[in-house]
Amino acid sequence: MKYLATILLASAFSAQAEPWTETQQVLAATYLTAHTIDWAQTRNLSSRKEYYEKNPVLGSRPASGKTNAYFILTPIIGYFVLDALPEYRTGILAVANVLEIGVVAHNFSIGIKANF
């Protein structure tokens, strides 16, 4: 995983990206908002025995350091990858929003609050 991230970041730095459209900026801001809420929910979930994390990268009971690293690094890596792939940017951001908002809504529906 570390090597894949390194390769993706290296290729992203060497690319000459197109500017982000206003739609893409709104989609990115929406995603980051939902991602931050998901981060807070995951931190809250970790302290509750009746729930477990379903993200296979984090594992069912992620330590706070692993959780923090994941939620800080994934949007940074995602930004550089999307910056290098402007033709896929809008579609990927739309799908990421649907998934992230769905996760946040599900978590709220089962009682997982967003607390830092």
Secondary structure as GFF3:
##gff-version 3
##sequence-region A 1 116
A	DSSP	alpha_helix	2	14	.	.	.	ID=ss1
A	DSSP	alpha_helix	22	46	.	.	.	ID=ss2
A	DSSP	alpha_helix	64	84	.	.	.	ID=ss3
A	DSSP	alpha_helix	86	109	.	.	.	ID=ss4
###
